[in-house]
Amino acid sequence: MKIAIIGGGPAGLYAAILLKKQRPEAEITVYERNRADDTFGFGVVFSDATLDNFEKYDPPSYRRITQEFAYWDDIAVHFRGTVHRVGGNGFCGCSRRRLLLILQERARELGVALLFEADIDDEARFTDADLVVLADGINSRFRDKYIEHFQPEVDVRSNMFAWMGSTRPLDAFTFIFQETEWGPFIAHAYQYEVGRSTWIFETDPATFRRAGLEGLNEKQSADRMASIFGWFLEGHQLLTNRSMWRNFPMIRSKRWVRDKMVLLGDAKATAHFSIGSGTKLAMEDAIALADAMHDAPTVGAALRQYEEGRREEVEKTQDAADVSLVWFEHVDRFWDFNPVQFAFGVMTRAKAITYDNLTLRAPDFVKEVDRAFAKQVRSNGFDVDDEKPLAPMFQPLRLREMELANRAVVSPMCTYSAKEGVPGDFHFVHYGARAIGGAGLIFTEMTCVGRDARITPGCTGLWNDDQEAAWRRIVDFVHANSAAKIALQLGHAGRKGATKLMWDGMDRPLEEGGWDVVSASPIPYFPDSQVPREMDRSAMDAVKAEFVQAAVRGERCGFDMLELHCAHGYLLASFISPLTNNRKDEYGGSLANRLRFPIEIFDALRSAWPSHKPMSVRISATDWAEGGITGDDAVAVARAFAEAGVDLVDVSTGQTVHDAQPVYGRMFQTPFSDQVRNEARVATMCVGNITTADQVNTILAAGRADLVALGRPHLVDPSFTMKAAAWYGASALFCPPQYLPGKEQIFRNSVRDRQDFEDLKIKAKPKTRAELKAEGTKPLAAE
């Protein structure tokens, strides 16, 4: 077999090593455009988990790498005169130049041919090769040459960064957030060998310009950074090596394989430096390719297996990197945070590290986070213990005169089980059980303001006396048997009305028994959906009157809070999104105009709803579709509602158009809540694939939301909050007397269960290489 590898970086060299080990008889040649000892940048960083992979796949190169590495356990966050150190992270740094020389030496030992200063721009010379590996980096010529096939998407990020080095020794992966007269600067720094550390400086474009960095050469830029971070450098110099300021390109390729050619490393996909994943991804790509070549019967089958099997892991890493880089791009959102809350946000920004995870690794740090959160609550007039505080999930919150005992919310979830809009026994049990289960706030499903406002024939409503009586029965039970508050969500389906029950075909039009639908513009949801009638002024006035009458009935029912549904492509959302509103009158065009009717409805409701009771609004913070609502638009929407008197913004996303392309994942909508909360300066509730109490605490402690709504977890476990309270020791959680024996038992058991769980987690976690080194024990296989 003949294999040509274009690119002699870590991806290409490691692929050559692993493929040669598999096939000693194969003719493998690496072609690198630079000289053997040329390298750009300073250090690379790997986690202990990545090193475990290296040990498994090639122990000789692993041993040489680990002998050269600098190990550390701590992450240190410097912010506003404070430093918070968090241990147990298990990172290792190594000189990039030394890493390349180690891999080159190992490749030669195995018989790989290495050709340097070989500038390859035409693969035609490899017609006799069985496999051509394209590992030619972030500016891959071959990816660009076949751009229509590989279909790369390049997202050039806004922040400017420069990669430098220093002689300053470091004993932790160090983040420094520095305020200057021009704006904030960030340093990401770590030691990679004795007397050498990597420093990546980052700032936003406006600060970059104000600081006069445009047009400076490397030395001038280094001098400017040394003046900003001189207090920490302590006289140590900054080093440069092609250290020019640039923007980071996030690259995703739709295809990785073309015939016998395959993209590897940065040529195929990039991940932001803030999670230290570039070289890791590249070398793990090489591992995945080698595995596929070992398992599959042909090269073609191997390349298909590589792409299909590897893509999910790469995209997960990229998703984490995306969330992380956005956090750094918008660090100004958090600049007025308490420093410990800010540090917690740094640690948890990419979702991989959570509240419980940090409690195991850095319990004193999390206790400080809890105390800071409790102090904020105390400053808002609550008599809470801020020395031995409860976890954030179990801290109270006040909205106007409504006080919530905790921050856990039962999300509004349509159950499609009403008869002519009347909630029945199912709803009584559904809401009653979840209230008894301990949640601080219960939301009704979208309750429709008129018969023709329903999504489906099974939707609840509040337009007649029978419905009002049924809802009053539910509200009375919640108030009599729990400490939960209950919110009424009012909405109008608009163009998504007259559709089937969810389990019969979500959003599909009824085949019979339907009704006329209205919307901002006559645009059907699906091509075969009913074409809605564009609302005129009289129709808008009629709908406004329906909303007000429903709110009046809701007050008579005793609801504690009122929410206006302006999301998910329903009537009011159809006005807000430019994808569903092409009106030419004063209700179309600009965002301010598109908001006019939803704000009119809100104003009317606020006037009808008691002033001491809060109101919220549910919005779609993005349409997940080109040309639709964006996160920045969501901030403007939230500000408009805040000016109208909203107390809480319920931040959801999407469902505006049928061909939207949402990016799902854990807590996938939380970044939009984060943006709205910390830019619009309004309280938010987040929702969306939030499944654990750990995630709830993580979101709250990091300041990404004020309330956390969970849907599916509450569907299968009405006592979700009670169980979480037992786990975190929140013994004051209300429980009706009929259920007290169960509460007492779960609280007793949870003390032991949690201790056992933490003991097992600690015992199961292998010691980091930094810990082994500190004990004088050599890392595994490093003898």
N, C-alpha and C positions, 0 to 999 in steps of 0.2 A: 504494500500500500504506500502511496505517495501523498504526503500532506504538506501544504504550503500555508504558513501562518504569516499574515501581513500585520506587523505591529509587534514590537518587542517590549511592551509594557508588562505589568503583572498579569493581565489576562492572557496575552499571547504566550508568554513564557511558561505560565503554570499549565496552560492547555498542552503545550509541547511536552512538558515533563510527564503529565498524567497519561497522555496518549502514547508516548514512547514507552512508558512502563507497561502499558497494556500490550503493545505491539513492538517488541524490541527489533523486529526485522523491518519495521516501517521506515521509509525515508522521510524524515521530518525536517523542514527548514523554516527558520524564522527570519523574516526580512524586516529590518528596522531602519528607518530613515536617518536616525541620529547616530552618534558615536556610542560606543559601549558604555562609557561612564558619564554620558550626558544625562542630566535629569533636571526637571523643573519642579519647583515646590521644595519642601523640606522634609516633613515627616508624614508618615501614614499611621492610622490608628485602627486597631482591631479589638473586638471584644473577646473575652475568654471563650465564648461559644464558637466564634469563628476560628480561633486557634485550635479548638477541639477538632474541628473539621480538617484543618491542615495536618494535625497529628495523625488522623485516621487515613488520609489519602497519600501522604508522602512524609513519613517520619524523618528522613534525613534532612530535607529542607526545613521542616518544622523545627528540628533541633537547632539548626544554625540560626533560624530567625529568632527563636526564643532566647538564645544566648546573647543576641544583640539588643533585645527589647528593653525599654524602660517600662516598669509596671507601676500602676497606681490604682487605688481603690476609690478615692474621693472625687467628687465634683464640687468645686468651690464657686459660689456665685457672689460676686462683688457688686453691690448696688447701694447707692446713696450712703456711703460711709459704713456699710455693714458687710459682713462676709458670713455666708452660711455654707457649711461643709456637710455633704451627704455622702456616706460611705457605702461600701458593698457593691460597687459598680463593675469592677473587674475589667479595666481597660489596659491596653498595652500600646506603646508607641515605638516606632522604628524609623530610622532614616530611609526615605524613599530610595535614595541612591544605593544604600547598603542592601535593601531588599532586592533591588534589580540585580546587583552583583551576585547575591546569593543564588537567585533563581537562574541567572546565566551560568554560574558555575555548576549548579545541579543539572541543568539541561545538557551541558557539555559532557558531564560524567556519563550521562545516559546515551550519548551519541547523537544528540540533536545538533544540526548545523545552524550556526548563528551568523548571519550576514548583516553587518552594520553599514551605515551610509548607503543603504540600498533603497532608493526612492521608487516605490512601485506605484504606478498609476494605471496600469492596464493588466487585467487578469488573464489576457489572452496567452501570456507566456506560460500559464499553468494549465493548459488544455490537457496535459497528461496527468494532472493531479486528480486523486480521488476525492479530496476534500480541501477546500480553501477556507481558512478561518480569517475573517475580517475583524481584526482587533486593533484597528488603526485610530482609535480614540474619538474624542468628542467631536472633532472636525473631520470625521471619516470621509475620505474621498469616494469610497465605493458606495456608502450609504447615499451620498449626494448624487453620484453618477447614476444610480438606479432608484432615484427618488420616487418615481411613479410606482415602482414595485414595493419598495420598503415602506413608503408612505410615512415618513417621520413627521411628528408634530413637535415643533420647537417653541417652547414658551419661555421667552427671555424675561427673566424676573426683574423687578424694578430696582432692588437694592444694588448698590455698588460694593465691591469687595476687592481686597488685595491680599495676596499671600506672601508673608514675610517670615523671617526667622529671627532668633535672638540667642544671645549667650545666657540669658536669664534662666537659672534652674527653676523647675516647678515640681511640686510634689502632689499635684492634683490636676485634673482636667478643669481648666479655669475659664469662667465667663466673667468678663468685666464690662459693666454697663456704665458708660461715662457720659455725664452731662457736660456740654460745652456751650460756649456763647453762640455756637452755630446750630446746635441741636445734638441729639444723642449719637454716640459712637459705641460700637460693640467690638470687643476682642474675644475671639475663641482661641485658646492657647493650651498647649500641652508639651511636655518634654518628650523627646524621642531618642535621645542619647545623652551621655554625660556632657554637660556644657552646651547643649543645643535644645532649643524649643521652637515649635511651630507657632506662628501668630497669624491668624486670619482676621483682618480688620473689615468691618462692615458698617455701612450707614445708608440712610435713605437718600434719594437723589437731591432733594432740596438742601439737606444738610451738607452733602458733598459739594454742591455749588457754593453755598454760603461760606464754607471753610476754605474756598479757593483752591481746591484740589484739582480742578480741571486744568489740564495742560502741564502739570508738574511732572518732572522726570522721576525715576525710581528713588534717587537719593533725596530729592526734595520731599517726596511723599513720605519716605521713611523718617525724615527729620520732623515732619509735621506730626506723624503718629507718635514719635518719641516725645514730642513736647506735650501731647495730650495724655499719654499713658506713662509719662516719666516717673510719676510718683510710685508706680508699681515696678517699672523696669529697674529702678534703683541704680542707675548709672550704666546698666548693661546696654550694649548697642543693638540696634535692629539690623538684620542682614537682608539683602535683596537677591533675587534670582528670577529675572523676568517678572518682577513684582508690580505689574501695572494694574491699575484699577479697571475692573470690567464688571459685566452683569452675568449672572449665572443662567445658563440655558437648561431648562428642564426638557429632556428629550424622551419621547415615547415613539416607538416604531410599530406600525400596525403589523408588519411582517418582519421576521428575523432571518428567514431562509429564502434563498433564490437558487434553485437548482442545487449545485454542490457547494454553494457559498453560504456562510453563516456568520451573522453579526455576533460579536462578543464584547462585553464590557461597555464602556462609554459610547462605543460606536452604535450600540443598540438602544441604550437607555441610561439616563443619569439620575442621580439622587443627590440632594443638596448636602453640602459639606457639614451642615449643622447637626446631622446625625452620623457623621463619620463613616459613610457607607460606600463611597465610590470604589476604592480598591477592594473592599470586602465583596461587593457585588461582582466586580470583574473576576476575582479569583473563584468565587462560588459559581459563576457562569461556567468557568473552565471545568469545575467539578461536575456540574450537571451535564455538560457536553461529553465528558469522558464516561460518565455513567451510561448515557444513552448509547454511545459508541460501543460500550461493552455489552449492553443488553440486546440491542436491536440487530436483526439479521443483515441489514444493508445500510449503507451510508444514508440513503434517502429516508429510510424508516427511522434511523437514529436522529436525523435532524428534525423530523416531525416530532419525535418523542421529546427531544430537547426543548423545542419551542412550546409544545403543549404542556409539558411538565414543569417548566421553569417559569413560565409567564406569570402565574398567580403569585408566586413568592416575590418576584421582581416588582409586580404592581403593588403588592402590599407594602414593600419597602418604600416604593415611590410615594404611595399615599401617606405614609408616616412622614416622609421627608417633606412632602407638600405642606402638611399641617405645620410642621416645624418651621419651615422657611417663612410661611405666612405669619407665624407668631413673631419672628424676628423682623419681618418687614413692617410690622405694625406695633413695635414695642412701645411706641408713644401712647398707645391705648392704656397701658398698665403703669405708666410712669408715676402716677400718684398713688399706687397701691402701697400698703404696708410692706416693708422690705421682705418679711418672711412669706407673706402671700405671694409677692413677686417671685421669690426664689422657688416656691412651690409650683408656680406657673411655668418657670423654666424647666423644672424637672419633669413635669407631666405634659408638656406641650405637644408631644407626638403620640400620646395615648398609650404607649407601651408601658410606661411607669405610672402606677396608680397610688391612691391613698393607702390601701392595704399593703401594697408592695413596699412602700416607703415606711410604713409602720413596722414591718419586720426588719428592714435594713437600717432605718434611722429613726428609732422611736422618739428620741428627744426632739428631733427636728419636727416630727408630726405633732407632738405635744405643743410645741411652740406655735405651729400653724393653727391648731385648735384654739389655743388661748387668744391668738390674734383675732380669729373669727368671732369668738365669744365676746371679746371686747367691743367689736363693731356692733354686735347685737345689743350689748348692754348700753352702748351709747345711743341706741334708738329707743331706750326707755324700758327695756326688759330686765327684770331682776334675775339674771342668770349667773351661774358660777363661772367666772373666767379664770380661776386658778386650776380647778379640775373640771374642765368643761366637757360637755357631751360633744360627740362628733357633729360636724356641720349639718348633717341630715336631720338631726333632732334639735336644732336651734329654732326658736320661734321666728315668725315674720309678721309684720303688720302692714296691711294695705288699707288706707283710710282707718275706719274703726273696726275692721275685721282682723282678728288675730288668729293666726294659724299656729297650731302646737308644734308642727314640724314641716319640713320642706318637701315631703313626698306627696306626689299628686297622682290621682287616677286620671289618666288622659281621657279626653273626649273620644269615645269610640262608638261608631254607629253599630247597632245590633240588628237593625232591620226587622224588628219583631213586634211593631205596634199594629193595631187594628184601627184604621181610619185616624191615625195620629195619636191614639190613646195608648199611653204606656200601661202594660198589664202586669200580671204576677211575675213574669220573667224580669221585668225592669225593677219591680219592687225588691226581689231577691238579689238581683245583680247589684244595684246601688247600695242596698242595705248591708249586704255581706262585705262589700269593700270598705264601707264606712266603719263597720265594726272591726275590720282588719287593721285599722290604725292610721290610715293615710290622713294627712293634714287637710287635704282639699280633694273633693270629688267633683269632676265635671260631668254634666250630662252629655249625651251624644248631641250632635247637631239637631236642634229642635226647630222645626220649620214654622215659619210665621203665617203660613196659609196653606190651603190644600194643594194649590198649584205651585207651592214653593218646595214641595218634597223632592228628594232625590229619587226615592222608590216608594211603592205602595206601603212598605213596612216602616217608613220613617216616623218618628214621633213628631208631634206638633203641639202648639199652644195657641189655638185660635178659637176654641170653644169651651163651654163650661165642663164637659166631660173630661177633656184633657186637663183642664186646670185642677179639677178635683183629684184626678189620678196623680198628678205631680205633687199636689199638696200632701197627699198620703205618704209619698216617698220622702219628701222633705221633712215632714213631721217625724217620721221614723228615724231618719239620720240624726236629727237634732236630739231626739229623746234617748237614743241608744249609743251615741258615739260623741267624740269631741271633734269630729270632722266638720268642716264647712262644705257647703255644696253650691256650685256655680252653675248657672243656666247659660248654655251656649245657644244663641239664636242665629239662624242662618236662612238663606234662600238659595236653592239649588241652581237657579238660572238655567243656562243651556245644558247642564248636566242632569236636569230633571227628567221625569217620566222614563226612568231606566229600571232594569231588572234588579232583583235582590242580588247582593254581592255573590252569593254562592251559585246563582243562576247565570252570571255573566256580568261582571262589574262594569258599570257605565255603558252597557249595551242597551239600546232603546227597547222599550216594551213593544211586543208584537201586537198587543191589544190592551185596551183599558188605559191608554195614555192620556196626556193632557197637553195643552199648548205650553210652550216654554218661551222665556224671554231672556235677553242678554244685553250687554252693552252694544254689540254689533251682531248682525245676522251671519254668524260663523258657526257651523255645526262642530261638535266635539270630534266625532268620527265622520268620515265622508258620508257614511250611511245613517248618521244620526239626524234627528229632527232639526231643521233649520230654525233657529230661534228668531223671534220677532224683536227687532231693535226697539228698545224702550223709548217712548216719548215722555214728555213732561208729565202727562196725566198718569201714565203707568208708573213713573218714578214716585209721584206723590202717593199713589195707591199703595205701593210697596212700603214706603216710609210709614204710612199709617198702620200697616200690618205689623211692622216691627215695633212701633210704639205701643200698640194694643197688646202685643205678646209680652212686652216688658212690664206693662201694668199688671197683667195676669201673673207674671213671674214674681212680682213684688207681693201680690196677694198670697201666692204660694209660700212665701217665706224664704226664697233663695237668698243666699248671703252675698252673691256676686253675680255680675252679668258679663258675658263675653259676646262680642260681635265677631262673627265668622267672616273674615275677608281673605280667605285662603283657598287653595286647592281648586281653583278654576270655577268656583261657584259664582253666584250672581255678582257680589261686590268685588270679588277678585277679578272678574272679567272686565270690570271697569279699570282696575289698576294696571293690568298687564298690557303692554303694547301688542302682544300676540293675539289678544282677543278684543281689543278696542281699536277700531280704525275710524272712530267718529270724527266728524268735521266741526262739531259744535263746541261749546264751552266745556263739554265733558270728555273731550278727546284731545289728542296731541301731546302736550307736555305732561310730565308726571303730576304737576300741581293740578292741572285740569282733570286728569284721569282719577285723581283722588277726591275730586269735588263731591261726587255723589256718595261714596262711602263715608266721607267726613260729615256730610249732611245727615246721613242716617245716624252716625255716632252722636252728633250734637243733639238730635232729637231724642235719642235714648238717654243721653246724659241728663237732659232736662226732665225726662219722665222718671228716671231712676233716682231713688233717694240719695241725697248728697253724701250721706255718711257711709254708703255702701260703695265698694270699689267696682270699677269696670276694666275689662281687658279686651284686647283685640287679637285675633289669630291672623297672622299674615304668612304668605309664602315668600320667604326671603330670597329665593331664586326660583326661576321657572325651569332650570336645568335645560334650557334650550336657547339657541343662538337668537339674539335680538330681544330676549325676554328680560324680566326683572333680574337684577344682580344684587349682590350683597350691599354695594354702595347705595343702590336704590332703596333697599330695605331700611337702611339707616335713615334716609329721607322720609320714608313712609312712617317709620316709628316716631320720628321727630314731629311730623304733622299730627299724628294722633296724640302725642304727649302734649302738644300745645292745646289740643282740644280737650284735654283732661283725662287721658287714659292713665291707669295706674300700673298696668302690666302689659307687656307685649309677649304673646304666645307665639314663639318663633318656630314655624314649620317650613316646609319647602314643597315646591313642585305640584304635580297633578293638575297643572294648568292646561297643558296640551297633551294629546295622546301619544305623541312621538318624542316626549322628553327623554333625556338620557341621564338620570340621576347617578351619582357616584355613591354607592352604598358602602356601609362598613359600620364598625362600632361607633356609636355616638356621632353618626355622620352629619347630623344637622347642628350639632353643638357649636362648631365654629361660627355659624351664622348668628346664633344667640350671643356668643362672645362679642362679635363685631357690633351687633345692635346695642347690647348693654353698655359696652365701653366706649362707643363712639356717640351714640344718641343720648347716653346718660339716662337711661330709663330702665326700670326693673324688667327682667325677662324671665320667661319660663321656656326651658328647652325640652325637646321631645325627639324621639327617633332612634330606634335600636339601642336604647339604654336598658340594660337588663339586670344590673346588680346594684346593691347598696354601695359597694365599693366605687362604682362609677358615679353614683349620685354624690358621694362625698368628694370625689376627685373634682367633679364639675363645680360644686359649690365652693370648695376651699380655694380653687384657682380663680374664682371670680368670673366664671363663664356664664352663670345664670343665678337667679335668686330662688327659683323653684325648679324642680325636675319632675317631669311627667313621664310615667311609665304606662304603656298600654298592654302589650301581650303578657308581660310578667304578672300583671294583675288579673288577666283573664284566667290564668291557670292557678294563681295563688292569691286569693283575696286577702290573706293575712301576710302578704309580702312585708309590709311595714312593721307589723308586730314581730315577725321573725328577725328582721334587721335590728329592731330595738333591743331584742334579747342578745343578739350578737355583739352589739356595741354598748350594752349595759345601760340603755336609756329606760330605766325602770319606771319612770313617772308616766310613761305612755298610758293613756286612758284605756280601760278595758271594762266592758259591762260586767256587772257582778255575776251573771250566769256563766261567763267564760273565765273568771278569775283563776280557778284551779289550773286551767290549761296554760294561762299566762305564767303563773308561778312555776309550773313545771318546766316550761321552755326556758325561762330565765335561769333556773337552777342548772339545767342541762347545758345551756350555752356557755356558762363559765368554764366548765370542764371541756366541752367540745372545742371551744376556741383555743384553749391552752394546748390541747392535744394537736389541733390543726397547726398551730404556730410551731410547736415542737417538731412536728413531722416536716414542715416546710424548711425549718432551719437545718434539721439533720439531713434532709435530702439535698440541700443546696451544697454543691462542692465548693471548697474554699477557692477563692480567686487566686490567680497567680501572684498578685501583690501580697495577699495574706501568707501564702506559702513562702514567698521570698522573705517577708518580715520575720517568719518563724525560723528562717535558715533552712527551709526545705526546698529542694529543687523542684521546679515545675515538672509535671509528668513528662517522661521521655526526654528530659533535657540533660540526662547524664552523659 
